[in-house]
Amino acid sequence: MDGERIGLRERKKQETRLALSWAAIRLAVERGLENVRVEDIAAEVGVSPRTFNNYFAGKGEAIAARHLERARQIAVELRARPASEPLWTAITNAALARFALGQGAGEREPEQQWLDGVRLMVSEPALQGEFMKANAAAEAEFAAAVAERTGTDPARDLHPRLVAGAVGAAIAVATEHWLRAAEPTPMAPVLRDALRQLAAGLPVP
């Protein structure tokens, strides 16, 4: 029972964290970052500013949190892939599994909010520092997952960190390419192609 209570409490905390992040993105897109206060974000979710401060140091960190959470979930997916899968196959399947979420029925709004949040982070100078911190944290977690799968040590071996850095770059480039598309297109094929090129050693086109 204690374990169930702890698990429920952690799930509720995670739900609150993500709700605050979505609210921060939505309000910043609607009003402009400079016109959003912590009090506004907290009110949107129905919690106090003090509760907001228990989760985030500021609105920039809250906005970047959704990006970080999505990247972290790719590492979770990678750990869950079958051991028989080759590394790059497992990485591709893990990444596509997370980016496919939000593209099905009933999840269009969160997907659009994530897209709006990425646009906000890459265009707003005040958020770019938070975006870089989120990327660094996500890269470290992904390197740890790669190290577990390959029997390497991210503190001593170059391989897991190189792979994590390359995957992070592929996601960033694929996302930017997707954002700049003349017409709306699914993200998954763009990301699949980026990871395919990485797995092939980036051959000359």
C-alpha positions as CSV (number, residue, x, y, z in Angstrom):
1,M,0.0,0.0,0.0
2,D,2.8,2.4,0.8
3,G,4.3,1.7,-2.6
4,E,1.0,2.4,-4.3
5,R,0.6,5.7,-2.4
6,I,4.1,6.8,-3.4
7,G,3.5,5.8,-7.0
8,L,0.2,7.7,-7.1
9,R,1.8,10.7,-5.5
10,E,4.6,10.7,-8.0
11,R,2.2,10.4,-10.9
12,K,0.2,13.4,-9.6
13,K,3.4,15.4,-9.3
14,Q,4.4,14.5,-12.8
15,E,0.9,15.5,-14.1
16,T,1.1,18.8,-12.3
17,R,4.6,19.5,-13.7
18,L,3.5,18.8,-17.3
19,A,0.3,20.8,-16.8
20,L,2.3,23.8,-15.7
21,S,4.6,23.4,-18.6
22,W,1.8,23.2,-21.1
23,A,0.1,26.3,-19.5
24,A,3.4,28.2,-19.7
25,I,3.7,27.4,-23.4
26,R,0.1,28.2,-24.2
27,L,0.1,31.6,-22.4
28,A,3.5,32.6,-23.8
29,V,2.3,31.9,-27.3
30,E,-1.0,33.7,-26.8
31,R,0.3,36.8,-24.9
32,G,4.0,36.9,-25.6
33,L,6.6,35.8,-23.0
34,E,7.1,39.1,-21.4
35,N,3.3,39.4,-20.7
36,V,3.1,36.1,-18.8
37,R,3.7,35.9,-15.0
38,V,4.2,32.9,-12.8
39,E,0.9,33.8,-11.1
40,D,-0.9,33.5,-14.5
41,I,0.6,30.1,-15.2
42,A,-0.3,28.8,-11.7
43,A,-3.9,30.1,-12.0
44,E,-4.3,28.4,-15.4
45,V,-3.6,25.0,-13.7
46,G,-5.5,25.9,-10.5
47,V,-2.5,25.8,-8.1
48,S,-0.7,28.5,-6.1
49,P,2.5,30.4,-7.3
50,R,4.3,28.6,-4.4
51,T,3.4,25.3,-5.9
52,F,4.7,26.5,-9.3
53,N,8.0,27.4,-7.6
54,N,8.2,23.9,-6.1
55,Y,8.5,22.6,-9.7
56,F,10.3,25.4,-11.6
57,A,12.7,28.3,-11.0
58,G,10.9,30.4,-13.6
59,K,8.6,30.5,-16.6
60,G,11.5,29.8,-19.0
61,E,12.3,26.5,-17.2
62,A,8.6,25.6,-17.3
63,I,8.4,26.2,-21.0
64,A,11.6,24.1,-21.7
65,A,10.4,21.3,-19.4
66,R,8.1,19.8,-22.0
67,H,11.0,19.5,-24.5
68,L,13.2,17.9,-21.8
69,E,10.5,15.4,-20.8
70,R,10.0,14.3,-24.4
71,A,13.7,13.8,-24.8
72,R,13.9,11.9,-21.5
73,Q,11.1,9.6,-22.7
74,I,13.2,8.6,-25.7
75,A,15.8,7.3,-23.2
76,V,13.1,5.4,-21.4
77,E,11.9,3.9,-24.7
78,L,15.5,2.9,-25.6
79,R,15.9,1.0,-22.4
80,A,12.6,-0.9,-23.1
81,R,13.6,-1.9,-26.7
82,P,14.5,-5.6,-27.1
83,A,18.2,-6.4,-26.5
84,S,18.2,-8.2,-29.9
85,E,17.7,-5.0,-31.8
86,P,20.8,-3.3,-33.3
87,L,21.6,-0.1,-31.6
88,W,20.6,2.3,-34.3
89,T,17.4,0.4,-35.0
90,A,16.5,0.6,-31.3
91,I,17.3,4.3,-31.2
92,T,15.2,5.0,-34.3
93,N,12.2,3.0,-32.9
94,A,12.6,4.7,-29.5
95,A,12.6,8.2,-31.0
96,L,9.7,7.5,-33.4
97,A,7.7,6.0,-30.6
98,R,7.9,9.2,-28.6
99,F,7.3,11.5,-31.6
100,A,4.4,9.5,-32.7
101,L,2.6,10.3,-29.4
102,G,0.3,13.2,-29.9
103,Q,-0.3,12.5,-33.5
104,G,-3.2,10.2,-32.9
105,A,-6.8,10.9,-32.3
106,G,-7.5,12.9,-29.2
107,E,-3.9,14.2,-28.8
108,R,-3.8,16.9,-31.5
109,E,-3.8,19.8,-29.0
110,P,-0.7,18.7,-27.0
111,E,1.2,18.0,-30.2
112,Q,0.4,21.6,-31.4
113,Q,1.4,23.0,-28.1
114,W,4.7,21.2,-28.3
115,L,5.2,22.6,-31.7
116,D,4.4,26.1,-30.5
117,G,6.7,25.6,-27.6
118,V,9.6,24.6,-29.8
119,R,9.0,27.6,-32.1
120,L,8.9,29.8,-29.0
121,M,12.2,28.4,-27.6
122,V,14.1,28.8,-30.9
123,S,12.9,32.3,-31.6
124,E,12.9,33.9,-28.1
125,P,16.4,34.9,-26.9
126,A,15.3,34.9,-23.3
127,L,14.5,31.1,-23.6
128,Q,17.5,29.9,-25.5
129,G,19.6,29.4,-22.3
130,E,16.8,27.2,-20.8
131,F,16.6,25.3,-24.1
132,M,20.3,24.6,-24.0
133,K,20.2,23.4,-20.4
134,A,17.3,21.1,-21.3
135,N,19.2,19.7,-24.2
136,A,22.3,19.1,-22.0
137,A,20.3,17.2,-19.4
138,A,18.5,15.2,-22.0
139,E,21.8,14.3,-23.8
140,A,23.3,13.1,-20.5
141,E,20.3,10.8,-19.8
142,F,20.3,9.4,-23.3
143,A,24.1,8.8,-23.1
144,A,23.5,6.8,-19.9
145,A,20.8,4.7,-21.7
146,V,23.2,4.1,-24.7
147,A,26.0,3.1,-22.3
148,E,23.7,0.5,-20.6
149,R,22.8,-1.0,-23.9
150,T,26.4,-1.1,-25.2
151,G,28.2,-2.0,-22.0
152,T,30.2,1.2,-22.1
153,D,30.8,4.0,-19.5
154,P,29.8,7.5,-20.4
155,A,32.4,8.9,-17.9
156,R,35.3,7.1,-19.7
157,D,34.1,6.1,-23.2
158,L,33.4,8.5,-26.1
159,H,30.9,6.3,-27.8
160,P,27.7,6.8,-25.7
161,R,28.1,10.6,-25.5
162,L,28.9,10.8,-29.2
163,V,25.8,8.8,-30.0
164,A,23.7,10.9,-27.7
165,G,25.1,14.1,-29.1
166,A,24.5,12.9,-32.7
167,V,20.9,11.9,-31.9
168,G,20.2,15.2,-30.2
169,A,21.5,17.0,-33.2
170,A,19.4,14.9,-35.6
171,I,16.3,15.6,-33.6
172,A,17.1,19.3,-33.6
173,V,17.8,19.5,-37.3
174,A,14.7,17.4,-38.2
175,T,12.5,19.6,-36.0
176,E,13.9,22.8,-37.6
177,H,13.3,21.3,-41.1
178,W,9.8,20.3,-40.1
179,L,9.0,23.7,-38.6
180,R,10.1,25.4,-41.9
181,A,8.1,23.1,-44.2
182,A,5.9,25.1,-46.6
183,E,2.9,22.8,-45.7
184,P,2.2,20.8,-42.5
185,T,3.8,17.4,-42.7
186,P,4.2,14.5,-40.1
187,M,7.4,14.8,-38.1
188,A,8.1,11.0,-38.0
189,P,9.3,10.6,-41.6
190,V,11.7,13.6,-41.3
191,L,13.1,12.2,-38.1
192,R,13.4,8.7,-39.5
193,D,15.3,10.0,-42.5
194,A,17.7,12.0,-40.2
195,L,18.4,9.0,-38.1
196,R,18.8,6.7,-41.1
197,Q,21.5,9.0,-42.5
198,L,23.3,9.0,-39.1
199,A,23.1,5.2,-38.9
200,A,24.6,5.0,-42.4
201,G,27.5,7.2,-41.4
202,L,26.3,10.3,-43.1
203,P,27.2,9.3,-46.7
204,V,27.7,12.0,-49.2
205,P,24.3,12.6,-50.9
